Amino acid sequence: MAKKMTTTAGNPIADNQNSKTAGPRGGLMLEDYQLLEKLAHQNRERVPERVVHAKGWGAHGTLTITHDITKYSKAAIFSEVGKATPMISRFSTVAGEMGAADNERDVRGFAFKFYTEEGNWDMVGNNTPVFFLRDPYKFPDFIHTQKRHPKTNMRSGTAMWDYWSQSPEALHQVTILMSDRGCPKTPMHMNGYGSHTFSLINAEGVRHWVKFHFKTRQGHDFYTNAESAAKIGQTREGYQEALFGAIEDGMFPKWDMKIQVMTEEEAEAAPFNPFDLTKVWPHADYPMIDVGVVELNRNPENYFAEIETCAYSPSNVVPGIGFSPDKVLQARIFSYADAHRYRIGTHYEQLPVNQPKCPVHHYHKDGAMNFMGQLTGATDAYYEPNTMGGAEEQPSYAEPALAISGDMDRFNHRDGNDDYSQPRALHDLFSSDQRARLYMNTAEAMHGVDDVIINRVLTHYDLISEEYGNGIRAARAELAGASQAAQ
């Protein structure tokens, strides 16, 4: 027997084909509440898209621990080799809107939500180990350059390069973006990084600083700009098709989870700021340590309910995993959760995909869509402290104190920083073919930008490497010659 169709209140629907009217040619009846409900719900089918990372793809999976790191962290997720923790992923582009093409050159978001017995741990990173800025005060300005011009309503290369030409700390990330890894073919063909410095705390209360890495087992594969344009001409959903299709066909993608670890003493003595988001930690000094394997093995049954409303935030940590003095991380701890409260509601973490798998007790009260009632642990306990049997604080979970010295001020984050040696080291790692593509990708991205801005940014590239700056100049000349020949 077929399932009974109903209204949202459970009222059976007898006719879902025809509205109620005053005769075959008559006007609509206001009492047709079933029609009104259907139209009203359609008007509300969309929630605001994310300001950044609007276009995304994801799937369910597991993290299986393969190596013992309990000397670094007491987190239950790492408690034993062989332990499997359910999780859900979301990959995304940064700049494009929800209707943008998947295969554009862009940084990719790389987010995992792990449903641990101690609460949800969200690893919210990118496919790059660094970012464009080290001070969160510049994040809104940078994102404005990636979005649409208020007059033309088009993306502006001038805005991007004007900003970058005055922000040399961005050039490490720009080098990655303009390299082969700036346009991966699919989500499976890219690494993931926590990017920020986080902390691990062990059972003895000892803190270590940590970088999280997720290394693809599928290998790195990429599109050139021309190949990307051709792919977008075929489909705007290349990532979704690839990820969904691979999992449906049983070809489950995997990533090796690894960490870099630094003691607090090593951080104090480091010749660079280990909490600077524009810098990587040298692997020779801080080698990779194996942790586990992430496997994605189940597609969502409903994309909106499981991927679009899946809300990730760096503020979601568990005992044994914590934060660092990274200023951009500190800002994201606020901004991500706040964005979800605005976008999908005050109680967004009670949506099924965001619900922790462990017991939850808190004193948050009322608000729109409070469908879980009171979670304090006792009916009469709606404040804290109380003597009514409500949930109580647990001092045993306190983290060790972090000693931070220095005066409180607005420090110039560009003073005394070396923004050139790490992009130089990355440039020098590339083969001659990789460098040629890097130069051409950068030159193509400068199309239509004023020469004053280009010359300003080229002075920074020269400081990275004369070969780098001259390579971009030669690529620009090649493009100019090809354009003249075409005319």
Disulfide bonds with the S-S distance in Angstrom:
none
